[in-house]
Amino acid sequence: MLHIVRHPYASEVFERCLSELDGSGHLVLIEDAVYAWLRSDPRLLQLEQQSRLSVLSADVSARGIEVCDKVLVDYQAMVQLSVTHHPALTW
């Protein structure tokens, strides 16, 4: 399952999403959720190490922050993730 989260870090929705992410799911941070990368949250770092975390590059650019290139995806890659990890759930 693909989990797409748009809510800010440490919100109830963000925490629920992380708690429901199973061992094969993939997480994509979009909109204000991209700020979560700046917190060095161990849960996100673990997902990154497992290649199960992506951050939408357009939202990173729009907010003027820097994110590890390894996790950046564009819209086309996000669509491919939604095909690969069906179904997709937006939080």
HTML snippet that shows the backbone in 3Dmol.js (N, CA, C, O; Angstrom):
<script src="https://3Dmol.org/build/3Dmol-min.js"></script>
<div id="view" style="width:600px;height:400px;position:relative"></div>
<script>
const pdb = `
ATOM      1  N   MET A   1       0.841  -1.170   0.000  1.00  0.00           N
ATOM      2  CA  MET A   1       0.000   0.000   0.000  1.00  0.00           C
ATOM      3  C   MET A   1       0.891   1.240   0.000  1.00  0.00           C
ATOM      4  O   MET A   1       1.927   1.282   0.664  1.00  0.00           O
ATOM      5  N   LEU A   2       0.467   2.237  -0.752  1.00  0.00           N
ATOM      6  CA  LEU A   2       1.167   3.507  -0.809  1.00  0.00           C
ATOM      7  C   LEU A   2       0.453   4.483   0.114  1.00  0.00           C
ATOM      8  O   LEU A   2      -0.755   4.682  -0.006  1.00  0.00           O
ATOM      9  N   HIS A   3       1.190   5.090   1.028  1.00  0.00           N
ATOM     10  CA  HIS A   3       0.644   6.093   1.945  1.00  0.00           C
ATOM     11  C   HIS A   3       1.190   7.442   1.528  1.00  0.00           C
ATOM     12  O   HIS A   3       2.403   7.651   1.528  1.00  0.00           O
ATOM     13  N   ILE A   4       0.305   8.357   1.174  1.00  0.00           N
ATOM     14  CA  ILE A   4       0.695   9.704   0.777  1.00  0.00           C
ATOM     15  C   ILE A   4       0.207  10.641   1.876  1.00  0.00           C
ATOM     16  O   ILE A   4      -0.995  10.791   2.091  1.00  0.00           O
ATOM     17  N   VAL A   5       1.151  11.263   2.563  1.00  0.00           N
ATOM     18  CA  VAL A   5       0.776  12.124   3.685  1.00  0.00           C
ATOM     19  C   VAL A   5       1.096  13.576   3.355  1.00  0.00           C
ATOM     20  O   VAL A   5       2.181  13.897   2.871  1.00  0.00           O
ATOM     21  N   ARG A   6       0.127  14.443   3.627  1.00  0.00           N
ATOM     22  CA  ARG A   6       0.289  15.861   3.329  1.00  0.00           C
ATOM     23  C   ARG A   6       0.238  16.730   4.574  1.00  0.00           C
ATOM     24  O   ARG A   6       0.461  17.938   4.490  1.00  0.00           O
ATOM     25  N   HIS A   7      -0.048  16.148   5.709  1.00  0.00           N
ATOM     26  CA  HIS A   7      -0.202  16.927   6.941  1.00  0.00           C
ATOM     27  C   HIS A   7       1.144  17.144   7.628  1.00  0.00           C
ATOM     28  O   HIS A   7       2.062  16.339   7.471  1.00  0.00           O
ATOM     29  N   PRO A   8       1.258  18.210   8.373  1.00  0.00           N
ATOM     30  CA  PRO A   8       2.528  18.563   9.008  1.00  0.00           C
ATOM     31  C   PRO A   8       3.032  17.497   9.978  1.00  0.00           C
ATOM     32  O   PRO A   8       2.271  16.704  10.532  1.00  0.00           O
ATOM     33  N   TYR A   9       4.325  17.519  10.149  1.00  0.00           N
ATOM     34  CA  TYR A   9       4.996  16.612  11.084  1.00  0.00           C
ATOM     35  C   TYR A   9       4.397  16.769  12.470  1.00  0.00           C
ATOM     36  O   TYR A   9       4.072  17.878  12.895  1.00  0.00           O
ATOM     37  N   ALA A  10       4.254  15.663  13.166  1.00  0.00           N
ATOM     38  CA  ALA A  10       3.761  15.606  14.547  1.00  0.00           C
ATOM     39  C   ALA A  10       2.273  15.909  14.664  1.00  0.00           C
ATOM     40  O   ALA A  10       1.779  16.109  15.773  1.00  0.00           O
ATOM     41  N   SER A  11       1.551  15.947  13.558  1.00  0.00           N
ATOM     42  CA  SER A  11       0.099  16.082  13.649  1.00  0.00           C
ATOM     43  C   SER A  11      -0.490  14.702  13.945  1.00  0.00           C
ATOM     44  O   SER A  11       0.172  13.682  13.753  1.00  0.00           O
ATOM     45  N   GLU A  12      -1.709  14.681  14.404  1.00  0.00           N
ATOM     46  CA  GLU A  12      -2.378  13.409  14.692  1.00  0.00           C
ATOM     47  C   GLU A  12      -2.466  12.553  13.428  1.00  0.00           C
ATOM     48  O   GLU A  12      -2.268  11.339  13.487  1.00  0.00           O
ATOM     49  N   VAL A  13      -2.756  13.169  12.301  1.00  0.00           N
ATOM     50  CA  VAL A  13      -2.873  12.436  11.041  1.00  0.00           C
ATOM     51  C   VAL A  13      -1.525  11.841  10.643  1.00  0.00           C
ATOM     52  O   VAL A  13      -1.454  10.688  10.220  1.00  0.00           O
ATOM     53  N   PHE A  14      -0.452  12.629  10.779  1.00  0.00           N
ATOM     54  CA  PHE A  14       0.885  12.150  10.439  1.00  0.00           C
ATOM     55  C   PHE A  14       1.242  10.940  11.295  1.00  0.00           C
ATOM     56  O   PHE A  14       1.745   9.942  10.779  1.00  0.00           O
ATOM     57  N   GLU A  15       0.988  11.020  12.582  1.00  0.00           N
ATOM     58  CA  GLU A  15       1.308   9.917  13.494  1.00  0.00           C
ATOM     59  C   GLU A  15       0.468   8.675  13.187  1.00  0.00           C
ATOM     60  O   GLU A  15       0.980   7.556  13.238  1.00  0.00           O
ATOM     61  N   ARG A  16      -0.807   8.862  12.871  1.00  0.00           N
ATOM     62  CA  ARG A  16      -1.668   7.728  12.511  1.00  0.00           C
ATOM     63  C   ARG A  16      -1.164   7.044  11.252  1.00  0.00           C
ATOM     64  O   ARG A  16      -1.143   5.816  11.166  1.00  0.00           O
ATOM     65  N   CYS A  17      -0.761   7.840  10.282  1.00  0.00           N
ATOM     66  CA  CYS A  17      -0.230   7.277   9.045  1.00  0.00           C
ATOM     67  C   CYS A  17       0.981   6.403   9.331  1.00  0.00           C
ATOM     68  O   CYS A  17       1.059   5.275   8.845  1.00  0.00           O
ATOM     69  N   LEU A  18       1.926   6.910  10.113  1.00  0.00           N
ATOM     70  CA  LEU A  18       3.119   6.131  10.432  1.00  0.00           C
ATOM     71  C   LEU A  18       2.780   4.861  11.203  1.00  0.00           C
ATOM     72  O   LEU A  18       3.409   3.823  11.001  1.00  0.00           O
ATOM     73  N   SER A  19       1.794   4.940  12.078  1.00  0.00           N
ATOM     74  CA  SER A  19       1.436   3.755  12.865  1.00  0.00           C
ATOM     75  C   SER A  19       0.746   2.684  12.017  1.00  0.00           C
ATOM     76  O   SER A  19       0.797   1.501  12.352  1.00  0.00           O
ATOM     77  N   GLU A  20       0.107   3.091  10.930  1.00  0.00           N
ATOM     78  CA  GLU A  20      -0.592   2.137  10.082  1.00  0.00           C
ATOM     79  C   GLU A  20       0.235   1.651   8.895  1.00  0.00           C
ATOM     80  O   GLU A  20      -0.223   0.803   8.128  1.00  0.00           O
ATOM     81  N   LEU A  21       1.422   2.169   8.740  1.00  0.00           N
ATOM     82  CA  LEU A  21       2.296   1.763   7.646  1.00  0.00           C
ATOM     83  C   LEU A  21       2.810   0.357   7.927  1.00  0.00           C
ATOM     84  O   LEU A  21       3.486   0.125   8.929  1.00  0.00           O
ATOM     85  N   ASP A  22       2.490  -0.572   7.045  1.00  0.00           N
ATOM     86  CA  ASP A  22       2.919  -1.952   7.271  1.00  0.00           C
ATOM     87  C   ASP A  22       4.321  -2.187   6.716  1.00  0.00           C
ATOM     88  O   ASP A  22       4.937  -1.277   6.162  1.00  0.00           O
ATOM     89  N   GLY A  23       4.811  -3.384   6.865  1.00  0.00           N
ATOM     90  CA  GLY A  23       6.178  -3.715   6.496  1.00  0.00           C
ATOM     91  C   GLY A  23       6.491  -3.660   5.016  1.00  0.00           C
ATOM     92  O   GLY A  23       7.662  -3.658   4.635  1.00  0.00           O
ATOM     93  N   SER A  24       5.475  -3.615   4.176  1.00  0.00           N
ATOM     94  CA  SER A  24       5.725  -3.548   2.738  1.00  0.00           C
ATOM     95  C   SER A  24       5.259  -2.231   2.126  1.00  0.00           C
ATOM     96  O   SER A  24       5.425  -2.010   0.926  1.00  0.00           O
ATOM     97  N   GLY A  25       4.677  -1.358   2.945  1.00  0.00           N
ATOM     98  CA  GLY A  25       4.153  -0.093   2.444  1.00  0.00           C
ATOM     99  C   GLY A  25       5.242   0.914   2.132  1.00  0.00           C
ATOM    100  O   GLY A  25       6.384   0.787   2.576  1.00  0.00           O
ATOM    101  N   HIS A  26       4.868   1.899   1.369  1.00  0.00           N
ATOM    102  CA  HIS A  26       5.782   2.971   0.976  1.00  0.00           C
ATOM    103  C   HIS A  26       5.143   4.296   1.370  1.00  0.00           C
ATOM    104  O   HIS A  26       3.934   4.468   1.214  1.00  0.00           O
ATOM    105  N   LEU A  27       5.929   5.225   1.873  1.00  0.00           N
ATOM    106  CA  LEU A  27       5.443   6.521   2.328  1.00  0.00           C
ATOM    107  C   LEU A  27       5.949   7.621   1.402  1.00  0.00           C
ATOM    108  O   LEU A  27       7.137   7.679   1.086  1.00  0.00           O
ATOM    109  N   VAL A  28       5.039   8.492   0.969  1.00  0.00           N
ATOM    110  CA  VAL A  28       5.406   9.653   0.175  1.00  0.00           C
ATOM    111  C   VAL A  28       4.982  10.895   0.946  1.00  0.00           C
ATOM    112  O   VAL A  28       3.817  11.038   1.317  1.00  0.00           O
ATOM    113  N   LEU A  29       5.927  11.786   1.183  1.00  0.00           N
ATOM    114  CA  LEU A  29       5.647  13.057   1.854  1.00  0.00           C
ATOM    115  C   LEU A  29       5.391  14.117   0.805  1.00  0.00           C
ATOM    116  O   LEU A  29       6.213  14.333  -0.086  1.00  0.00           O
ATOM    117  N   ILE A  30       4.231  14.788   0.911  1.00  0.00           N
ATOM    118  CA  ILE A  30       3.893  15.861  -0.006  1.00  0.00           C
ATOM    119  C   ILE A  30       3.435  17.068   0.809  1.00  0.00           C
ATOM    120  O   ILE A  30       3.252  16.980   2.024  1.00  0.00           O
ATOM    121  N   GLU A  31       3.255  18.193   0.121  1.00  0.00           N
ATOM    122  CA  GLU A  31       2.787  19.431   0.733  1.00  0.00           C
ATOM    123  C   GLU A  31       3.585  19.731   2.009  1.00  0.00           C
ATOM    124  O   GLU A  31       4.811  19.621   1.993  1.00  0.00           O
ATOM    125  N   ASP A  32       2.921  20.109   3.118  1.00  0.00           N
ATOM    126  CA  ASP A  32       3.647  20.477   4.339  1.00  0.00           C
ATOM    127  C   ASP A  32       4.314  19.302   5.041  1.00  0.00           C
ATOM    128  O   ASP A  32       5.146  19.506   5.925  1.00  0.00           O
ATOM    129  N   ALA A  33       3.966  18.088   4.668  1.00  0.00           N
ATOM    130  CA  ALA A  33       4.612  16.920   5.284  1.00  0.00           C
ATOM    131  C   ALA A  33       6.085  16.820   4.904  1.00  0.00           C
ATOM    132  O   ALA A  33       6.840  16.112   5.572  1.00  0.00           O
ATOM    133  N   VAL A  34       6.519  17.519   3.834  1.00  0.00           N
ATOM    134  CA  VAL A  34       7.933  17.469   3.458  1.00  0.00           C
ATOM    135  C   VAL A  34       8.829  18.035   4.556  1.00  0.00           C
ATOM    136  O   VAL A  34      10.010  17.692   4.625  1.00  0.00           O
ATOM    137  N   TYR A  35       8.283  18.895   5.414  1.00  0.00           N
ATOM    138  CA  TYR A  35       9.068  19.430   6.529  1.00  0.00           C
ATOM    139  C   TYR A  35       9.489  18.332   7.510  1.00  0.00           C
ATOM    140  O   TYR A  35      10.447  18.513   8.262  1.00  0.00           O
ATOM    141  N   ALA A  36       8.795  17.213   7.510  1.00  0.00           N
ATOM    142  CA  ALA A  36       9.139  16.106   8.415  1.00  0.00           C
ATOM    143  C   ALA A  36      10.569  15.638   8.193  1.00  0.00           C
ATOM    144  O   ALA A  36      11.228  15.188   9.130  1.00  0.00           O
ATOM    145  N   TRP A  37      11.049  15.741   6.973  1.00  0.00           N
ATOM    146  CA  TRP A  37      12.408  15.296   6.671  1.00  0.00           C
ATOM    147  C   TRP A  37      13.443  16.077   7.482  1.00  0.00           C
ATOM    148  O   TRP A  37      14.501  15.543   7.816  1.00  0.00           O
ATOM    149  N   LEU A  38      13.148  17.323   7.797  1.00  0.00           N
ATOM    150  CA  LEU A  38      14.093  18.170   8.526  1.00  0.00           C
ATOM    151  C   LEU A  38      14.258  17.747   9.982  1.00  0.00           C
ATOM    152  O   LEU A  38      15.209  18.174  10.636  1.00  0.00           O
ATOM    153  N   ARG A  39      13.369  16.933  10.495  1.00  0.00           N
ATOM    154  CA  ARG A  39      13.381  16.545  11.901  1.00  0.00           C
ATOM    155  C   ARG A  39      14.274  15.347  12.214  1.00  0.00           C
ATOM    156  O   ARG A  39      14.492  15.037  13.385  1.00  0.00           O
ATOM    157  N   SER A  40      14.786  14.682  11.210  1.00  0.00           N
ATOM    158  CA  SER A  40      15.607  13.475  11.412  1.00  0.00           C
ATOM    159  C   SER A  40      14.901  12.446  12.297  1.00  0.00           C
ATOM    160  O   SER A  40      15.514  11.854  13.185  1.00  0.00           O
ATOM    161  N   ASP A  41      13.642  12.245  12.050  1.00  0.00           N
ATOM    162  CA  ASP A  41      12.838  11.273  12.791  1.00  0.00           C
ATOM    163  C   ASP A  41      13.373   9.872  12.497  1.00  0.00           C
ATOM    164  O   ASP A  41      13.498   9.499  11.331  1.00  0.00           O
ATOM    165  N   PRO A  42      13.690   9.091  13.532  1.00  0.00           N
ATOM    166  CA  PRO A  42      14.245   7.749  13.313  1.00  0.00           C
ATOM    167  C   PRO A  42      13.333   6.849  12.479  1.00  0.00           C
ATOM    168  O   PRO A  42      13.819   5.981  11.753  1.00  0.00           O
ATOM    169  N   ARG A  43      12.025   7.046  12.574  1.00  0.00           N
ATOM    170  CA  ARG A  43      11.102   6.228  11.777  1.00  0.00           C
ATOM    171  C   ARG A  43      11.253   6.533  10.294  1.00  0.00           C
ATOM    172  O   ARG A  43      11.208   5.629   9.460  1.00  0.00           O
ATOM    173  N   LEU A  44      11.431   7.799   9.970  1.00  0.00           N
ATOM    174  CA  LEU A  44      11.619   8.172   8.571  1.00  0.00           C
ATOM    175  C   LEU A  44      12.988   7.745   8.067  1.00  0.00           C
ATOM    176  O   LEU A  44      13.126   7.315   6.922  1.00  0.00           O
ATOM    177  N   LEU A  45      13.996   7.862   8.913  1.00  0.00           N
ATOM    178  CA  LEU A  45      15.332   7.419   8.521  1.00  0.00           C
ATOM    179  C   LEU A  45      15.354   5.926   8.251  1.00  0.00           C
ATOM    180  O   LEU A  45      16.031   5.473   7.329  1.00  0.00           O
ATOM    181  N   GLN A  46      14.623   5.161   9.040  1.00  0.00           N
ATOM    182  CA  GLN A  46      14.535   3.713   8.816  1.00  0.00           C
ATOM    183  C   GLN A  46      13.838   3.421   7.485  1.00  0.00           C
ATOM    184  O   GLN A  46      14.285   2.561   6.725  1.00  0.00           O
ATOM    185  N   LEU A  47      12.748   4.133   7.205  1.00  0.00           N
ATOM    186  CA  LEU A  47      12.060   3.950   5.922  1.00  0.00           C
ATOM    187  C   LEU A  47      12.981   4.316   4.760  1.00  0.00           C
ATOM    188  O   LEU A  47      12.983   3.642   3.730  1.00  0.00           O
ATOM    189  N   GLU A  48      13.759   5.379   4.925  1.00  0.00           N
ATOM    190  CA  GLU A  48      14.704   5.765   3.877  1.00  0.00           C
ATOM    191  C   GLU A  48      15.730   4.664   3.636  1.00  0.00           C
ATOM    192  O   GLU A  48      16.034   4.343   2.488  1.00  0.00           O
ATOM    193  N   GLN A  49      16.260   4.089   4.697  1.00  0.00           N
ATOM    194  CA  GLN A  49      17.250   3.019   4.573  1.00  0.00           C
ATOM    195  C   GLN A  49      16.663   1.790   3.883  1.00  0.00           C
ATOM    196  O   GLN A  49      17.385   1.040   3.227  1.00  0.00           O
ATOM    197  N   GLN A  50      15.362   1.584   4.030  1.00  0.00           N
ATOM    198  CA  GLN A  50      14.678   0.447   3.414  1.00  0.00           C
ATOM    199  C   GLN A  50      14.133   0.801   2.025  1.00  0.00           C
ATOM    200  O   GLN A  50      13.432  -0.007   1.416  1.00  0.00           O
ATOM    201  N   SER A  51      14.446   1.985   1.525  1.00  0.00           N
ATOM    202  CA  SER A  51      13.943   2.482   0.236  1.00  0.00           C
ATOM    203  C   SER A  51      12.419   2.471   0.189  1.00  0.00           C
ATOM    204  O   SER A  51      11.820   2.095  -0.818  1.00  0.00           O
ATOM    205  N   ARG A  52      11.799   2.890   1.298  1.00  0.00           N
ATOM    206  CA  ARG A  52      10.344   2.915   1.410  1.00  0.00           C
ATOM    207  C   ARG A  52       9.831   4.323   1.729  1.00  0.00           C
ATOM    208  O   ARG A  52       8.717   4.486   2.227  1.00  0.00           O
ATOM    209  N   LEU A  53      10.653   5.340   1.437  1.00  0.00           N
ATOM    210  CA  LEU A  53      10.280   6.728   1.689  1.00  0.00           C
ATOM    211  C   LEU A  53      10.605   7.564   0.465  1.00  0.00           C
ATOM    212  O   LEU A  53      11.691   7.457  -0.107  1.00  0.00           O
ATOM    213  N   SER A  54       9.654   8.394   0.071  1.00  0.00           N
ATOM    214  CA  SER A  54       9.873   9.349  -1.020  1.00  0.00           C
ATOM    215  C   SER A  54       9.338  10.707  -0.587  1.00  0.00           C
ATOM    216  O   SER A  54       8.419  10.804   0.226  1.00  0.00           O
ATOM    217  N   VAL A  55       9.935  11.748  -1.150  1.00  0.00           N
ATOM    218  CA  VAL A  55       9.534  13.123  -0.858  1.00  0.00           C
ATOM    219  C   VAL A  55       9.349  13.820  -2.201  1.00  0.00           C
ATOM    220  O   VAL A  55      10.232  13.781  -3.058  1.00  0.00           O
ATOM    221  N   LEU A  56       8.201  14.453  -2.376  1.00  0.00           N
ATOM    222  CA  LEU A  56       7.888  15.084  -3.656  1.00  0.00           C
ATOM    223  C   LEU A  56       8.759  16.318  -3.882  1.00  0.00           C
ATOM    224  O   LEU A  56       8.710  17.279  -3.114  1.00  0.00           O
ATOM    225  N   SER A  57       9.549  16.276  -4.938  1.00  0.00           N
ATOM    226  CA  SER A  57      10.531  17.329  -5.206  1.00  0.00           C
ATOM    227  C   SER A  57       9.895  18.698  -5.438  1.00  0.00           C
ATOM    228  O   SER A  57      10.464  19.709  -5.029  1.00  0.00           O
ATOM    229  N   ALA A  58       8.745  18.755  -6.076  1.00  0.00           N
ATOM    230  CA  ALA A  58       8.090  20.046  -6.324  1.00  0.00           C
ATOM    231  C   ALA A  58       7.728  20.740  -5.011  1.00  0.00           C
ATOM    232  O   ALA A  58       7.846  21.960  -4.902  1.00  0.00           O
ATOM    233  N   ASP A  59       7.291  19.973  -4.023  1.00  0.00           N
ATOM    234  CA  ASP A  59       6.925  20.564  -2.735  1.00  0.00           C
ATOM    235  C   ASP A  59       8.158  20.969  -1.931  1.00  0.00           C
ATOM    236  O   ASP A  59       8.119  21.939  -1.175  1.00  0.00           O
ATOM    237  N   VAL A  60       9.240  20.231  -2.093  1.00  0.00           N
ATOM    238  CA  VAL A  60      10.500  20.609  -1.447  1.00  0.00           C
ATOM    239  C   VAL A  60      10.996  21.930  -2.030  1.00  0.00           C
ATOM    240  O   VAL A  60      11.390  22.832  -1.290  1.00  0.00           O
ATOM    241  N   SER A  61      10.975  22.038  -3.350  1.00  0.00           N
ATOM    242  CA  SER A  61      11.418  23.268  -4.011  1.00  0.00           C
ATOM    243  C   SER A  61      10.545  24.455  -3.627  1.00  0.00           C
ATOM    244  O   SER A  61      11.045  25.552  -3.377  1.00  0.00           O
ATOM    245  N   ALA A  62       9.247  24.228  -3.583  1.00  0.00           N
ATOM    246  CA  ALA A  62       8.319  25.314  -3.259  1.00  0.00           C
ATOM    247  C   ALA A  62       8.541  25.856  -1.854  1.00  0.00           C
ATOM    248  O   ALA A  62       8.242  27.019  -1.582  1.00  0.00           O
ATOM    249  N   ARG A  63       9.059  25.026  -0.966  1.00  0.00           N
ATOM    250  CA  ARG A  63       9.283  25.439   0.419  1.00  0.00           C
ATOM    251  C   ARG A  63      10.731  25.833   0.693  1.00  0.00           C
ATOM    252  O   ARG A  63      11.069  26.231   1.808  1.00  0.00           O
ATOM    253  N   GLY A  64      11.576  25.724  -0.311  1.00  0.00           N
ATOM    254  CA  GLY A  64      12.957  26.165  -0.179  1.00  0.00           C
ATOM    255  C   GLY A  64      13.778  25.365   0.808  1.00  0.00           C
ATOM    256  O   GLY A  64      14.666  25.906   1.467  1.00  0.00           O
ATOM    257  N   ILE A  65      13.485  24.069   0.914  1.00  0.00           N
ATOM    258  CA  ILE A  65      14.266  23.226   1.822  1.00  0.00           C
ATOM    259  C   ILE A  65      15.094  22.231   1.023  1.00  0.00           C
ATOM    260  O   ILE A  65      14.881  22.048  -0.176  1.00  0.00           O
ATOM    261  N   GLU A  66      16.029  21.601   1.693  1.00  0.00           N
ATOM    262  CA  GLU A  66      16.878  20.607   1.047  1.00  0.00           C
ATOM    263  C   GLU A  66      16.572  19.238   1.605  1.00  0.00           C
ATOM    264  O   GLU A  66      16.383  19.064   2.809  1.00  0.00           O
ATOM    265  N   VAL A  67      16.526  18.269   0.711  1.00  0.00           N
ATOM    266  CA  VAL A  67      16.233  16.892   1.053  1.00  0.00           C
ATOM    267  C   VAL A  67      17.225  16.013   0.318  1.00  0.00           C
ATOM    268  O   VAL A  67      17.636  16.333  -0.797  1.00  0.00           O
ATOM    269  N   CYS A  68      17.606  14.923   0.926  1.00  0.00           N
ATOM    270  CA  CYS A  68      18.519  13.954   0.315  1.00  0.00           C
ATOM    271  C   CYS A  68      17.995  13.547  -1.060  1.00  0.00           C
ATOM    272  O   CYS A  68      16.837  13.153  -1.197  1.00  0.00           O
ATOM    273  N   ASP A  69      18.854  13.642  -2.078  1.00  0.00           N
ATOM    274  CA  ASP A  69      18.445  13.292  -3.441  1.00  0.00           C
ATOM    275  C   ASP A  69      17.895  11.873  -3.548  1.00  0.00           C
ATOM    276  O   ASP A  69      17.056  11.584  -4.402  1.00  0.00           O
ATOM    277  N   LYS A  70      18.369  11.005  -2.687  1.00  0.00           N
ATOM    278  CA  LYS A  70      17.959   9.595  -2.731  1.00  0.00           C
ATOM    279  C   LYS A  70      16.445   9.430  -2.569  1.00  0.00           C
ATOM    280  O   LYS A  70      15.871   8.495  -3.126  1.00  0.00           O
ATOM    281  N   VAL A  71      15.796  10.309  -1.825  1.00  0.00           N
ATOM    282  CA  VAL A  71      14.363  10.165  -1.550  1.00  0.00           C
ATOM    283  C   VAL A  71      13.485  11.050  -2.427  1.00  0.00           C
ATOM    284  O   VAL A  71      12.263  10.903  -2.411  1.00  0.00           O
ATOM    285  N   LEU A  72      14.070  11.953  -3.184  1.00  0.00           N
ATOM    286  CA  LEU A  72      13.279  12.867  -4.008  1.00  0.00           C
ATOM    287  C   LEU A  72      12.631  12.141  -5.179  1.00  0.00           C
ATOM    288  O   LEU A  72      13.263  11.320  -5.845  1.00  0.00           O
ATOM    289  N   VAL A  73      11.357  12.457  -5.421  1.00  0.00           N
ATOM    290  CA  VAL A  73      10.645  11.933  -6.593  1.00  0.00           C
ATOM    291  C   VAL A  73       9.877  13.075  -7.247  1.00  0.00           C
ATOM    292  O   VAL A  73       9.463  14.024  -6.580  1.00  0.00           O
ATOM    293  N   ASP A  74       9.696  12.972  -8.547  1.00  0.00           N
ATOM    294  CA  ASP A  74       8.857  13.933  -9.251  1.00  0.00           C
ATOM    295  C   ASP A  74       7.451  13.343  -9.376  1.00  0.00           C
ATOM    296  O   ASP A  74       7.183  12.247  -8.884  1.00  0.00           O
ATOM    297  N   TYR A  75       6.557  14.082 -10.038  1.00  0.00           N
ATOM    298  CA  TYR A  75       5.174  13.613 -10.155  1.00  0.00           C
ATOM    299  C   TYR A  75       5.082  12.283 -10.910  1.00  0.00           C
ATOM    300  O   TYR A  75       4.296  11.411 -10.540  1.00  0.00           O
ATOM    301  N   GLN A  76       5.871  12.134 -11.946  1.00  0.00           N
ATOM    302  CA  GLN A  76       5.838  10.897 -12.733  1.00  0.00           C
ATOM    303  C   GLN A  76       6.241   9.699 -11.874  1.00  0.00           C
ATOM    304  O   GLN A  76       5.614   8.642 -11.949  1.00  0.00           O
ATOM    305  N   ALA A  77       7.271   9.858 -11.069  1.00  0.00           N
ATOM    306  CA  ALA A  77       7.702   8.766 -10.189  1.00  0.00           C
ATOM    307  C   ALA A  77       6.654   8.476  -9.124  1.00  0.00           C
ATOM    308  O   ALA A  77       6.473   7.323  -8.733  1.00  0.00           O
ATOM    309  N   MET A  78       5.958   9.515  -8.648  1.00  0.00           N
ATOM    310  CA  MET A  78       4.913   9.296  -7.664  1.00  0.00           C
ATOM    311  C   MET A  78       3.756   8.488  -8.271  1.00  0.00           C
ATOM    312  O   MET A  78       3.179   7.625  -7.609  1.00  0.00           O
ATOM    313  N   VAL A  79       3.430   8.773  -9.517  1.00  0.00           N
ATOM    314  CA  VAL A  79       2.394   7.994 -10.203  1.00  0.00           C
ATOM    315  C   VAL A  79       2.839   6.543 -10.321  1.00  0.00           C
ATOM    316  O   VAL A  79       2.044   5.630 -10.100  1.00  0.00           O
ATOM    317  N   GLN A  80       4.090   6.328 -10.666  1.00  0.00           N
ATOM    318  CA  GLN A  80       4.607   4.953 -10.778  1.00  0.00           C
ATOM    319  C   GLN A  80       4.548   4.248  -9.428  1.00  0.00           C
ATOM    320  O   GLN A  80       4.223   3.062  -9.367  1.00  0.00           O
ATOM    321  N   LEU A  81       4.856   4.953  -8.354  1.00  0.00           N
ATOM    322  CA  LEU A  81       4.744   4.360  -7.017  1.00  0.00           C
ATOM    323  C   LEU A  81       3.306   3.954  -6.715  1.00  0.00           C
ATOM    324  O   LEU A  81       3.067   2.926  -6.082  1.00  0.00           O
ATOM    325  N   SER A  82       2.350   4.763  -7.167  1.00  0.00           N
ATOM    326  CA  SER A  82       0.949   4.428  -6.902  1.00  0.00           C
ATOM    327  C   SER A  82       0.504   3.205  -7.690  1.00  0.00           C
ATOM    328  O   SER A  82      -0.401   2.490  -7.260  1.00  0.00           O
ATOM    329  N   VAL A  83       1.121   2.958  -8.829  1.00  0.00           N
ATOM    330  CA  VAL A  83       0.834   1.748  -9.602  1.00  0.00           C
ATOM    331  C   VAL A  83       1.477   0.541  -8.935  1.00  0.00           C
ATOM    332  O   VAL A  83       0.862  -0.520  -8.832  1.00  0.00           O
ATOM    333  N   THR A  84       2.707   0.705  -8.486  1.00  0.00           N
ATOM    334  CA  THR A  84       3.459  -0.389  -7.858  1.00  0.00           C
ATOM    335  C   THR A  84       2.887  -0.773  -6.500  1.00  0.00           C
ATOM    336  O   THR A  84       2.811  -1.957  -6.175  1.00  0.00           O
ATOM    337  N   HIS A  85       2.490   0.201  -5.715  1.00  0.00           N
ATOM    338  CA  HIS A  85       2.012  -0.032  -4.342  1.00  0.00           C
ATOM    339  C   HIS A  85       0.515   0.265  -4.262  1.00  0.00           C
ATOM    340  O   HIS A  85       0.080   1.175  -3.557  1.00  0.00           O
ATOM    341  N   HIS A  86      -0.238  -0.508  -4.983  1.00  0.00           N
ATOM    342  CA  HIS A  86      -1.696  -0.324  -5.013  1.00  0.00           C
ATOM    343  C   HIS A  86      -2.340  -1.041  -3.853  1.00  0.00           C
ATOM    344  O   HIS A  86      -1.935  -2.170  -3.577  1.00  0.00           O
ATOM    345  N   PRO A  87      -3.301  -0.490  -3.155  1.00  0.00           N
ATOM    346  CA  PRO A  87      -3.931   0.817  -3.352  1.00  0.00           C
ATOM    347  C   PRO A  87      -3.120   1.922  -2.701  1.00  0.00           C
ATOM    348  O   PRO A  87      -2.189   1.673  -1.934  1.00  0.00           O
ATOM    349  N   ALA A  88      -3.502   3.157  -3.031  1.00  0.00           N
ATOM    350  CA  ALA A  88      -2.868   4.336  -2.443  1.00  0.00           C
ATOM    351  C   ALA A  88      -3.853   4.991  -1.478  1.00  0.00           C
ATOM    352  O   ALA A  88      -5.047   5.096  -1.757  1.00  0.00           O
ATOM    353  N   LEU A  89      -3.329   5.423  -0.350  1.00  0.00           N
ATOM    354  CA  LEU A  89      -4.143   6.070   0.673  1.00  0.00           C
ATOM    355  C   LEU A  89      -3.539   7.437   0.969  1.00  0.00           C
ATOM    356  O   LEU A  89      -2.370   7.535   1.343  1.00  0.00           O
ATOM    357  N   THR A  90      -4.330   8.485   0.802  1.00  0.00           N
ATOM    358  CA  THR A  90      -3.859   9.846   1.066  1.00  0.00           C
ATOM    359  C   THR A  90      -4.356  10.286   2.434  1.00  0.00           C
ATOM    360  O   THR A  90      -5.541  10.179   2.748  1.00  0.00           O
ATOM    361  N   TRP A  91      -3.432  10.780   3.233  1.00  0.00           N
ATOM    362  CA  TRP A  91      -3.730  11.209   4.607  1.00  0.00           C
ATOM    363  C   TRP A  91      -3.798  12.708   4.666  1.00  0.00           C
ATOM    364  O   TRP A  91      -4.038  13.273   5.733  1.00  0.00           O
TER     365      TRP A  91
END
`;
const viewer = $3Dmol.createViewer("view");
viewer.addModel(pdb, "pdb");
viewer.setStyle({}, {cartoon: {color: "spectrum"}});
viewer.zoomTo();
viewer.render();
</script>
